Amino acid sequence: MSDTILTTDHGTWVEITLNRPERLNSFTEEMHHALRIALEAARDGGKRAVLLTGAGRGFCAGQDLGDRDPRKMDGPPDLGHTVRTFYAPLVNLIRSLHFPVICAVNGVAAGAGANLALACDMVLAAESARFIQSFSKVGLIPDTGGSWHLPRLLGEARAKGLAFTAQTLSARKAEDWGLIWKALPDDQLMAEARALAEGFANGPTLGLGLTKHCIQAAATDTLSQHLELEADAMKTCGESADYAEGVAAFLDKRVPVFRGE
């Protein structure tokens, strides 16, 4: 197992840490493979939540450009191949997981690192963290879903402004703009993120997973299509053990014990 990714098993959920702190956790092919394996293991191992964060003083600085330096190659790199092989499957995997994925941004999130965070379901950030769409500094476009997520979260004007200028966005402003869920004092970030993961993992994760699916589908559904999707999801939820337990606990005035099924 690669040491570029660390995993901590908390029983019903797992904490995954990007672990190249000397390079601000920038991506190499090895780290891509290791992160994919860790996420797939959480999915296949019956976990009910994932918390993603970074080691050291940064969350993720995007691609390690040392691996894509044209001066050290026989010709220009095929960055389309890089996106199709590594970044797009990673975003699709996170979005397809049937449980919440929380991202705790502990420091700078730049380029693909910023957009990796935005692919997660809930993003918390330390107040010292910064988000940078740094692609324009090297003549690129926002990948890792950035050109899709940014206008949907912020609107076209702010999306283009951040992408064109590569301006640094503070965690507080990211919260104010609706880019992330919450900015927290640095010393409170991981405690709150872990409590959130623990709460989700012990919650009605069948319903949470279907909620995730419905909200994501809203970007492309018509209203009629979406109302039908809601009906299907509600049918599934209504037939679940979690719904029966939730109603019984409410009527009995006790804390429910959900199983995610």
ROVOKE-422218 format. One record per residue (C-alpha): residue number from 1; residue in one letter; x, y, z. Coordinates in nm, 2 decimals. Layout:
! ROVOKE-422218
<pt><n>NUM</n><res>a</res><east>X</east><north>Y</north><up>Z</up></pt>
...
***
This chain:
! ROVOKE-422218
<pt><n>1</n><res>m</res><east>0.00</east><north>0.00</north><up>0.00</up></pt>
<pt><n>2</n><res>s</res><east>0.14</east><north>0.34</north><up>-0.10</up></pt>
<pt><n>3</n><res>d</res><east>0.22</east><north>0.58</north><up>0.19</up></pt>
<pt><n>4</n><res>t</res><east>0.10</east><north>0.87</north><up>-0.02</up></pt>
<pt><n>5</n><res>i</res><east>-0.24</east><north>0.80</north><up>0.13</up></pt>
<pt><n>6</n><res>l</res><east>-0.32</east><north>0.73</north><up>0.49</up></pt>
<pt><n>7</n><res>t</res><east>-0.64</east><north>0.57</north><up>0.61</up></pt>
<pt><n>8</n><res>t</res><east>-0.78</east><north>0.56</north><up>0.96</up></pt>
<pt><n>9</n><res>d</res><east>-1.07</east><north>0.31</north><up>1.01</up></pt>
<pt><n>10</n><res>h</res><east>-1.34</east><north>0.44</north><up>1.25</up></pt>
<pt><n>11</n><res>g</res><east>-1.56</east><north>0.14</north><up>1.21</up></pt>
<pt><n>12</n><res>t</res><east>-1.86</east><north>0.28</north><up>1.03</up></pt>
<pt><n>13</n><res>w</res><east>-1.66</east><north>0.54</north><up>0.85</up></pt>
<pt><n>14</n><res>v</res><east>-1.30</east><north>0.61</north><up>0.73</up></pt>
<pt><n>15</n><res>e</res><east>-1.07</east><north>0.91</north><up>0.74</up></pt>
<pt><n>16</n><res>i</res><east>-0.85</east><north>0.94</north><up>0.43</up></pt>
<pt><n>17</n><res>t</res><east>-0.55</east><north>1.17</north><up>0.43</up></pt>
<pt><n>18</n><res>l</res><east>-0.35</east><north>1.29</north><up>0.13</up></pt>
<pt><n>19</n><res>n</res><east>0.01</east><north>1.23</north><up>0.25</up></pt>
<pt><n>20</n><res>r</res><east>0.27</east><north>1.42</north><up>0.05</up></pt>
<pt><n>21</n><res>p</res><east>0.31</east><north>1.71</north><up>0.29</up></pt>
<pt><n>22</n><res>e</res><east>0.65</east><north>1.81</north><up>0.15</up></pt>
<pt><n>23</n><res>r</res><east>0.48</east><north>1.88</north><up>-0.19</up></pt>
<pt><n>24</n><res>l</res><east>0.16</east><north>2.02</north><up>-0.04</up></pt>
<pt><n>25</n><res>n</res><east>-0.01</east><north>1.69</north><up>-0.12</up></pt>
<pt><n>26</n><res>s</res><east>0.02</east><north>1.75</north><up>-0.49</up></pt>
<pt><n>27</n><res>f</res><east>-0.09</east><north>1.46</north><up>-0.71</up></pt>
<pt><n>28</n><res>t</res><east>0.13</east><north>1.20</north><up>-0.87</up></pt>
<pt><n>29</n><res>e</res><east>0.00</east><north>0.89</north><up>-1.05</up></pt>
<pt><n>30</n><res>e</res><east>0.09</east><north>0.68</north><up>-0.74</up></pt>
<pt><n>31</n><res>m</res><east>-0.12</east><north>0.90</north><up>-0.52</up></pt>
<pt><n>32</n><res>h</res><east>-0.41</east><north>0.89</north><up>-0.77</up></pt>
<pt><n>33</n><res>h</res><east>-0.41</east><north>0.51</north><up>-0.76</up></pt>
<pt><n>34</n><res>a</res><east>-0.38</east><north>0.50</north><up>-0.38</up></pt>
<pt><n>35</n><res>l</res><east>-0.67</east><north>0.74</north><up>-0.33</up></pt>
<pt><n>36</n><res>r</res><east>-0.89</east><north>0.54</north><up>-0.57</up></pt>
<pt><n>37</n><res>i</res><east>-0.81</east><north>0.22</north><up>-0.39</up></pt>
<pt><n>38</n><res>a</res><east>-0.89</east><north>0.38</north><up>-0.05</up></pt>
<pt><n>39</n><res>l</res><east>-1.23</east><north>0.51</north><up>-0.17</up></pt>
<pt><n>40</n><res>e</res><east>-1.32</east><north>0.19</north><up>-0.34</up></pt>
<pt><n>41</n><res>a</res><east>-1.23</east><north>0.00</north><up>-0.02</up></pt>
<pt><n>42</n><res>a</res><east>-1.46</east><north>0.23</north><up>0.18</up></pt>
<pt><n>43</n><res>r</res><east>-1.74</east><north>0.16</north><up>-0.07</up></pt>
<pt><n>44</n><res>d</res><east>-1.69</east><north>-0.21</north><up>-0.09</up></pt>
<pt><n>45</n><res>g</res><east>-1.63</east><north>-0.25</north><up>0.28</up></pt>
<pt><n>46</n><res>g</res><east>-1.97</east><north>-0.12</north><up>0.38</up></pt>
<pt><n>47</n><res>k</res><east>-1.85</east><north>0.22</north><up>0.52</up></pt>
<pt><n>48</n><res>r</res><east>-2.12</east><north>0.48</north><up>0.56</up></pt>
<pt><n>49</n><res>a</res><east>-1.92</east><north>0.80</north><up>0.54</up></pt>
<pt><n>50</n><res>v</res><east>-1.57</east><north>0.92</north><up>0.43</up></pt>
<pt><n>51</n><res>l</res><east>-1.37</east><north>1.22</north><up>0.56</up></pt>
<pt><n>52</n><res>l</res><east>-1.10</east><north>1.34</north><up>0.32</up></pt>
<pt><n>53</n><res>t</res><east>-0.83</east><north>1.58</north><up>0.44</up></pt>
<pt><n>54</n><res>g</res><east>-0.46</east><north>1.66</north><up>0.39</up></pt>
<pt><n>55</n><res>a</res><east>-0.14</east><north>1.61</north><up>0.59</up></pt>
<pt><n>56</n><res>g</res><east>0.08</east><north>1.91</north><up>0.69</up></pt>
<pt><n>57</n><res>r</res><east>0.01</east><north>2.27</north><up>0.61</up></pt>
<pt><n>58</n><res>g</res><east>-0.19</east><north>2.22</north><up>0.29</up></pt>
<pt><n>59</n><res>f</res><east>-0.48</east><north>2.03</north><up>0.16</up></pt>
<pt><n>60</n><res>c</res><east>-0.38</east><north>1.97</north><up>-0.20</up></pt>
<pt><n>61</n><res>a</res><east>-0.18</east><north>2.19</north><up>-0.45</up></pt>
<pt><n>62</n><res>g</res><east>-0.32</east><north>2.00</north><up>-0.75</up></pt>
<pt><n>63</n><res>q</res><east>-0.10</east><north>1.82</north><up>-1.00</up></pt>
<pt><n>64</n><res>d</res><east>0.27</east><north>1.78</north><up>-0.92</up></pt>
<pt><n>65</n><res>l</res><east>0.40</east><north>1.98</north><up>-1.22</up></pt>
<pt><n>66</n><res>g</res><east>0.73</east><north>1.80</north><up>-1.19</up></pt>
<pt><n>67</n><res>d</res><east>0.56</east><north>1.50</north><up>-1.35</up></pt>
<pt><n>68</n><res>r</res><east>0.42</east><north>1.71</north><up>-1.64</up></pt>
<pt><n>69</n><res>d</res><east>0.73</east><north>1.93</north><up>-1.73</up></pt>
<pt><n>70</n><res>p</res><east>0.75</east><north>1.95</north><up>-2.11</up></pt>
<pt><n>71</n><res>r</res><east>1.13</east><north>2.03</north><up>-2.08</up></pt>
<pt><n>72</n><res>k</res><east>1.18</east><north>1.68</north><up>-1.94</up></pt>
<pt><n>73</n><res>m</res><east>0.97</east><north>1.50</north><up>-2.20</up></pt>
<pt><n>74</n><res>d</res><east>1.01</east><north>1.40</north><up>-2.57</up></pt>
<pt><n>75</n><res>g</res><east>0.70</east><north>1.61</north><up>-2.65</up></pt>
<pt><n>76</n><res>p</res><east>0.41</east><north>1.80</north><up>-2.49</up></pt>
<pt><n>77</n><res>p</res><east>0.22</east><north>1.60</north><up>-2.23</up></pt>
<pt><n>78</n><res>d</res><east>-0.12</east><north>1.46</north><up>-2.32</up></pt>
<pt><n>79</n><res>l</res><east>-0.32</east><north>1.64</north><up>-2.04</up></pt>
<pt><n>80</n><res>g</res><east>-0.64</east><north>1.51</north><up>-2.19</up></pt>
<pt><n>81</n><res>h</res><east>-0.52</east><north>1.16</north><up>-2.11</up></pt>
<pt><n>82</n><res>t</res><east>-0.43</east><north>1.27</north><up>-1.76</up></pt>
<pt><n>83</n><res>v</res><east>-0.78</east><north>1.41</north><up>-1.70</up></pt>
<pt><n>84</n><res>r</res><east>-0.96</east><north>1.11</north><up>-1.85</up></pt>
<pt><n>85</n><res>t</res><east>-0.74</east><north>0.85</north><up>-1.67</up></pt>
<pt><n>86</n><res>f</res><east>-0.71</east><north>1.01</north><up>-1.33</up></pt>
<pt><n>87</n><res>y</res><east>-0.91</east><north>1.32</north><up>-1.24</up></pt>
<pt><n>88</n><res>a</res><east>-1.24</east><north>1.25</north><up>-1.42</up></pt>
<pt><n>89</n><res>p</res><east>-1.27</east><north>0.89</north><up>-1.27</up></pt>
<pt><n>90</n><res>l</res><east>-1.18</east><north>1.03</north><up>-0.93</up></pt>
<pt><n>91</n><res>v</res><east>-1.46</east><north>1.29</north><up>-0.94</up></pt>
<pt><n>92</n><res>n</res><east>-1.71</east><north>1.04</north><up>-1.08</up></pt>
<pt><n>93</n><res>l</res><east>-1.62</east><north>0.79</north><up>-0.80</up></pt>
<pt><n>94</n><res>i</res><east>-1.67</east><north>1.05</north><up>-0.53</up></pt>
<pt><n>95</n><res>r</res><east>-2.00</east><north>1.16</north><up>-0.68</up></pt>
<pt><n>96</n><res>s</res><east>-2.13</east><north>0.80</north><up>-0.72</up></pt>
<pt><n>97</n><res>l</res><east>-2.06</east><north>0.69</north><up>-0.36</up></pt>
<pt><n>98</n><res>h</res><east>-2.39</east><north>0.61</north><up>-0.18</up></pt>
<pt><n>99</n><res>f</res><east>-2.29</east><north>0.79</north><up>0.14</up></pt>
<pt><n>100</n><res>p</res><east>-2.16</east><north>1.14</north><up>0.23</up></pt>
<pt><n>101</n><res>v</res><east>-1.81</east><north>1.24</north><up>0.15</up></pt>
<pt><n>102</n><res>i</res><east>-1.69</east><north>1.52</north><up>0.38</up></pt>
<pt><n>103</n><res>c</res><east>-1.38</east><north>1.73</north><up>0.29</up></pt>
<pt><n>104</n><res>a</res><east>-1.18</east><north>1.91</north><up>0.56</up></pt>
<pt><n>105</n><res>v</res><east>-0.96</east><north>2.16</north><up>0.38</up></pt>
<pt><n>106</n><res>n</res><east>-0.68</east><north>2.22</north><up>0.63</up></pt>
<pt><n>107</n><res>g</res><east>-0.47</east><north>2.46</north><up>0.42</up></pt>
<pt><n>108</n><res>v</res><east>-0.42</east><north>2.57</north><up>0.06</up></pt>
<pt><n>109</n><res>a</res><east>-0.64</east><north>2.40</north><up>-0.20</up></pt>
<pt><n>110</n><res>a</res><east>-0.51</east><north>2.50</north><up>-0.54</up></pt>
<pt><n>111</n><res>g</res><east>-0.59</east><north>2.39</north><up>-0.90</up></pt>
<pt><n>112</n><res>a</res><east>-0.72</east><north>2.03</north><up>-0.90</up></pt>
<pt><n>113</n><res>g</res><east>-0.69</east><north>2.03</north><up>-0.52</up></pt>
<pt><n>114</n><res>a</res><east>-0.95</east><north>2.30</north><up>-0.50</up></pt>
<pt><n>115</n><res>n</res><east>-1.18</east><north>2.12</north><up>-0.74</up></pt>
<pt><n>116</n><res>l</res><east>-1.13</east><north>1.79</north><up>-0.57</up></pt>
<pt><n>117</n><res>a</res><east>-1.27</east><north>1.95</north><up>-0.25</up></pt>
<pt><n>118</n><res>l</res><east>-1.57</east><north>2.08</north><up>-0.45</up></pt>
<pt><n>119</n><res>a</res><east>-1.65</east><north>1.73</north><up>-0.58</up></pt>
<pt><n>120</n><res>c</res><east>-1.72</east><north>1.62</north><up>-0.22</up></pt>
<pt><n>121</n><res>d</res><east>-2.06</east><north>1.65</north><up>-0.06</up></pt>
<pt><n>122</n><res>m</res><east>-1.98</east><north>1.88</north><up>0.23</up></pt>
<pt><n>123</n><res>v</res><east>-1.67</east><north>2.10</north><up>0.25</up></pt>
<pt><n>124</n><res>l</res><east>-1.54</east><north>2.25</north><up>0.58</up></pt>
<pt><n>125</n><res>a</res><east>-1.23</east><north>2.46</north><up>0.58</up></pt>
<pt><n>126</n><res>a</res><east>-0.99</east><north>2.61</north><up>0.83</up></pt>
<pt><n>127</n><res>e</res><east>-1.01</east><north>2.98</north><up>0.84</up></pt>
<pt><n>128</n><res>s</res><east>-0.64</east><north>2.99</north><up>0.73</up></pt>
<pt><n>129</n><res>a</res><east>-0.73</east><north>2.78</north><up>0.42</up></pt>
<pt><n>130</n><res>r</res><east>-0.73</east><north>2.93</north><up>0.07</up></pt>
<pt><n>131</n><res>f</res><east>-0.89</east><north>2.83</north><up>-0.25</up></pt>
<pt><n>132</n><res>i</res><east>-0.71</east><north>2.91</north><up>-0.58</up></pt>
<pt><n>133</n><res>q</res><east>-0.81</east><north>2.83</north><up>-0.93</up></pt>
<pt><n>134</n><res>s</res><east>-0.45</east><north>2.84</north><up>-1.04</up></pt>
<pt><n>135</n><res>f</res><east>-0.49</east><north>2.69</north><up>-1.38</up></pt>
<pt><n>136</n><res>s</res><east>-0.47</east><north>3.02</north><up>-1.58</up></pt>
<pt><n>137</n><res>k</res><east>-0.12</east><north>3.08</north><up>-1.43</up></pt>
<pt><n>138</n><res>v</res><east>0.01</east><north>2.79</north><up>-1.65</up></pt>
<pt><n>139</n><res>g</res><east>-0.22</east><north>2.83</north><up>-1.94</up></pt>
<pt><n>140</n><res>l</res><east>-0.48</east><north>2.57</north><up>-1.85</up></pt>
<pt><n>141</n><res>i</res><east>-0.85</east><north>2.54</north><up>-1.78</up></pt>
<pt><n>142</n><res>p</res><east>-1.02</east><north>2.45</north><up>-1.45</up></pt>
<pt><n>143</n><res>d</res><east>-1.04</east><north>2.07</north><up>-1.46</up></pt>
<pt><n>144</n><res>t</res><east>-1.14</east><north>1.80</north><up>-1.20</up></pt>
<pt><n>145</n><res>g</res><east>-1.49</east><north>1.93</north><up>-1.25</up></pt>
<pt><n>146</n><res>g</res><east>-1.40</east><north>2.29</north><up>-1.17</up></pt>
<pt><n>147</n><res>s</res><east>-1.56</east><north>2.44</north><up>-1.48</up></pt>
<pt><n>148</n><res>w</res><east>-1.88</east><north>2.25</north><up>-1.40</up></pt>
<pt><n>149</n><res>h</res><east>-1.90</east><north>2.31</north><up>-1.03</up></pt>
<pt><n>150</n><res>l</res><east>-1.79</east><north>2.67</north><up>-1.01</up></pt>
<pt><n>151</n><res>p</res><east>-2.07</east><north>2.83</north><up>-1.22</up></pt>
<pt><n>152</n><res>r</res><east>-2.33</east><north>2.61</north><up>-1.05</up></pt>
<pt><n>153</n><res>l</res><east>-2.22</east><north>2.71</north><up>-0.71</up></pt>
<pt><n>154</n><res>l</res><east>-2.12</east><north>3.07</north><up>-0.77</up></pt>
<pt><n>155</n><res>g</res><east>-2.28</east><north>3.18</north><up>-1.10</up></pt>
<pt><n>156</n><res>e</res><east>-2.10</east><north>3.26</north><up>-1.42</up></pt>
<pt><n>157</n><res>a</res><east>-1.95</east><north>3.60</north><up>-1.33</up></pt>
<pt><n>158</n><res>r</res><east>-1.77</east><north>3.48</north><up>-1.01</up></pt>
<pt><n>159</n><res>a</res><east>-1.67</east><north>3.15</north><up>-1.18</up></pt>
<pt><n>160</n><res>k</res><east>-1.51</east><north>3.33</north><up>-1.47</up></pt>
<pt><n>161</n><res>g</res><east>-1.35</east><north>3.59</north><up>-1.24</up></pt>
<pt><n>162</n><res>l</res><east>-1.18</east><north>3.32</north><up>-1.02</up></pt>
<pt><n>163</n><res>a</res><east>-1.08</east><north>3.11</north><up>-1.32</up></pt>
<pt><n>164</n><res>f</res><east>-0.94</east><north>3.40</north><up>-1.53</up></pt>
<pt><n>165</n><res>t</res><east>-0.75</east><north>3.58</north><up>-1.25</up></pt>
<pt><n>166</n><res>a</res><east>-0.65</east><north>3.29</north><up>-1.03</up></pt>
<pt><n>167</n><res>q</res><east>-0.73</east><north>3.52</north><up>-0.74</up></pt>
<pt><n>168</n><res>t</res><east>-0.70</east><north>3.37</north><up>-0.39</up></pt>
<pt><n>169</n><res>l</res><east>-1.03</east><north>3.31</north><up>-0.22</up></pt>
<pt><n>170</n><res>s</res><east>-1.03</east><north>3.30</north><up>0.16</up></pt>
<pt><n>171</n><res>a</res><east>-1.22</east><north>3.03</north><up>0.35</up></pt>
<pt><n>172</n><res>r</res><east>-1.45</east><north>3.29</north><up>0.50</up></pt>
<pt><n>173</n><res>k</res><east>-1.53</east><north>3.44</north><up>0.16</up></pt>
<pt><n>174</n><res>a</res><east>-1.58</east><north>3.09</north><up>0.02</up></pt>
<pt><n>175</n><res>e</res><east>-1.84</east><north>3.03</north><up>0.29</up></pt>
<pt><n>176</n><res>d</res><east>-2.00</east><north>3.37</north><up>0.23</up></pt>
<pt><n>177</n><res>w</res><east>-2.02</east><north>3.30</north><up>-0.14</up></pt>
<pt><n>178</n><res>g</res><east>-2.17</east><north>2.95</north><up>-0.09</up></pt>
<pt><n>179</n><res>l</res><east>-1.87</east><north>2.77</north><up>-0.23</up></pt>
<pt><n>180</n><res>i</res><east>-1.83</east><north>2.56</north><up>0.08</up></pt>
<pt><n>181</n><res>w</res><east>-2.04</east><north>2.46</north><up>0.38</up></pt>
<pt><n>182</n><res>k</res><east>-1.85</east><north>2.62</north><up>0.66</up></pt>
<pt><n>183</n><res>a</res><east>-1.52</east><north>2.79</north><up>0.76</up></pt>
<pt><n>184</n><res>l</res><east>-1.40</east><north>2.71</north><up>1.11</up></pt>
<pt><n>185</n><res>p</res><east>-1.12</east><north>2.82</north><up>1.34</up></pt>
<pt><n>186</n><res>d</res><east>-0.81</east><north>2.61</north><up>1.26</up></pt>
<pt><n>187</n><res>d</res><east>-0.81</east><north>2.43</north><up>1.59</up></pt>
<pt><n>188</n><res>q</res><east>-1.18</east><north>2.33</north><up>1.55</up></pt>
<pt><n>189</n><res>l</res><east>-1.17</east><north>2.20</north><up>1.20</up></pt>
<pt><n>190</n><res>m</res><east>-1.09</east><north>1.83</north><up>1.24</up></pt>
<pt><n>191</n><res>a</res><east>-1.30</east><north>1.78</north><up>1.56</up></pt>
<pt><n>192</n><res>e</res><east>-1.61</east><north>1.92</north><up>1.38</up></pt>
<pt><n>193</n><res>a</res><east>-1.53</east><north>1.73</north><up>1.06</up></pt>
<pt><n>194</n><res>r</res><east>-1.49</east><north>1.40</north><up>1.25</up></pt>
<pt><n>195</n><res>a</res><east>-1.81</east><north>1.46</north><up>1.45</up></pt>
<pt><n>196</n><res>l</res><east>-1.99</east><north>1.52</north><up>1.12</up></pt>
<pt><n>197</n><res>a</res><east>-1.86</east><north>1.20</north><up>0.97</up></pt>
<pt><n>198</n><res>e</res><east>-1.95</east><north>1.00</north><up>1.28</up></pt>
<pt><n>199</n><res>g</res><east>-2.30</east><north>1.15</north><up>1.28</up></pt>
<pt><n>200</n><res>f</res><east>-2.36</east><north>1.07</north><up>0.92</up></pt>
<pt><n>201</n><res>a</res><east>-2.21</east><north>0.72</north><up>0.95</up></pt>
<pt><n>202</n><res>n</res><east>-2.46</east><north>0.64</north><up>1.23</up></pt>
<pt><n>203</n><res>g</res><east>-2.75</east><north>0.81</north><up>1.05</up></pt>
<pt><n>204</n><res>p</res><east>-3.00</east><north>0.70</north><up>0.79</up></pt>
<pt><n>205</n><res>t</res><east>-2.74</east><north>0.66</north><up>0.52</up></pt>
<pt><n>206</n><res>l</res><east>-2.97</east><north>0.49</north><up>0.27</up></pt>
<pt><n>207</n><res>g</res><east>-3.17</east><north>0.82</north><up>0.27</up></pt>
<pt><n>208</n><res>l</res><east>-2.86</east><north>1.03</north><up>0.28</up></pt>
<pt><n>209</n><res>g</res><east>-2.72</east><north>0.85</north><up>-0.02</up></pt>
<pt><n>210</n><res>l</res><east>-3.05</east><north>0.90</north><up>-0.22</up></pt>
<pt><n>211</n><res>t</res><east>-3.06</east><north>1.26</north><up>-0.11</up></pt>
<pt><n>212</n><res>k</res><east>-2.71</east><north>1.30</north><up>-0.26</up></pt>
<pt><n>213</n><res>h</res><east>-2.82</east><north>1.13</north><up>-0.58</up></pt>
<pt><n>214</n><res>c</res><east>-3.13</east><north>1.35</north><up>-0.62</up></pt>
<pt><n>215</n><res>i</res><east>-2.95</east><north>1.68</north><up>-0.55</up></pt>
<pt><n>216</n><res>q</res><east>-2.68</east><north>1.59</north><up>-0.80</up></pt>
<pt><n>217</n><res>a</res><east>-2.94</east><north>1.49</north><up>-1.07</up></pt>
<pt><n>218</n><res>a</res><east>-3.11</east><north>1.83</north><up>-1.03</up></pt>
<pt><n>219</n><res>a</res><east>-2.84</east><north>1.99</north><up>-1.24</up></pt>
<pt><n>220</n><res>t</res><east>-2.96</east><north>1.82</north><up>-1.56</up></pt>
<pt><n>221</n><res>d</res><east>-3.32</east><north>1.70</north><up>-1.49</up></pt>
<pt><n>222</n><res>t</res><east>-3.63</east><north>1.87</north><up>-1.59</up></pt>
<pt><n>223</n><res>l</res><east>-3.88</east><north>1.94</north><up>-1.31</up></pt>
<pt><n>224</n><res>s</res><east>-4.10</east><north>1.65</north><up>-1.43</up></pt>
<pt><n>225</n><res>q</res><east>-3.81</east><north>1.41</north><up>-1.45</up></pt>
<pt><n>226</n><res>h</res><east>-3.70</east><north>1.52</north><up>-1.11</up></pt>
<pt><n>227</n><res>l</res><east>-4.04</east><north>1.48</north><up>-0.94</up></pt>
<pt><n>228</n><res>e</res><east>-4.05</east><north>1.12</north><up>-1.07</up></pt>
<pt><n>229</n><res>l</res><east>-3.69</east><north>1.06</north><up>-0.94</up></pt>
<pt><n>230</n><res>e</res><east>-3.81</east><north>1.19</north><up>-0.60</up></pt>
<pt><n>231</n><res>a</res><east>-4.11</east><north>0.96</north><up>-0.61</up></pt>
<pt><n>232</n><res>d</res><east>-3.88</east><north>0.66</north><up>-0.68</up></pt>
<pt><n>233</n><res>a</res><east>-3.64</east><north>0.76</north><up>-0.40</up></pt>
<pt><n>234</n><res>m</res><east>-3.93</east><north>0.81</north><up>-0.15</up></pt>
<pt><n>235</n><res>k</res><east>-4.06</east><north>0.47</north><up>-0.24</up></pt>
<pt><n>236</n><res>t</res><east>-3.73</east><north>0.31</north><up>-0.16</up></pt>
<pt><n>237</n><res>c</res><east>-3.69</east><north>0.51</north><up>0.16</up></pt>
<pt><n>238</n><res>g</res><east>-4.04</east><north>0.43</north><up>0.28</up></pt>
<pt><n>239</n><res>e</res><east>-3.97</east><north>0.06</north><up>0.24</up></pt>
<pt><n>240</n><res>s</res><east>-3.65</east><north>0.08</north><up>0.44</up></pt>
<pt><n>241</n><res>a</res><east>-3.57</east><north>-0.04</north><up>0.79</up></pt>
<pt><n>242</n><res>d</res><east>-3.43</east><north>0.31</north><up>0.86</up></pt>
<pt><n>243</n><res>y</res><east>-3.77</east><north>0.48</north><up>0.80</up></pt>
<pt><n>244</n><res>a</res><east>-3.95</east><north>0.23</north><up>1.02</up></pt>
<pt><n>245</n><res>e</res><east>-3.69</east><north>0.28</north><up>1.29</up></pt>
<pt><n>246</n><res>g</res><east>-3.70</east><north>0.66</north><up>1.26</up></pt>
<pt><n>247</n><res>v</res><east>-4.08</east><north>0.68</north><up>1.29</up></pt>
<pt><n>248</n><res>a</res><east>-4.09</east><north>0.43</north><up>1.58</up></pt>
<pt><n>249</n><res>a</res><east>-3.82</east><north>0.63</north><up>1.76</up></pt>
<pt><n>250</n><res>f</res><east>-4.00</east><north>0.96</north><up>1.70</up></pt>
<pt><n>251</n><res>l</res><east>-4.33</east><north>0.82</north><up>1.84</up></pt>
<pt><n>252</n><res>d</res><east>-4.15</east><north>0.64</north><up>2.13</up></pt>
<pt><n>253</n><res>k</res><east>-3.95</east><north>0.96</north><up>2.21</up></pt>
<pt><n>254</n><res>r</res><east>-3.62</east><north>0.79</north><up>2.19</up></pt>
<pt><n>255</n><res>v</res><east>-3.30</east><north>0.81</north><up>1.99</up></pt>
<pt><n>256</n><res>p</res><east>-3.32</east><north>0.61</north><up>1.67</up></pt>
<pt><n>257</n><res>v</res><east>-3.07</east><north>0.34</north><up>1.58</up></pt>
<pt><n>258</n><res>f</res><east>-3.02</east><north>0.35</north><up>1.21</up></pt>
<pt><n>259</n><res>r</res><east>-2.85</east><north>0.08</north><up>1.01</up></pt>
<pt><n>260</n><res>g</res><east>-2.83</east><north>0.24</north><up>0.67</up></pt>
<pt><n>261</n><res>e</res><east>-3.07</east><north>0.00</north><up>0.51</up></pt>
***
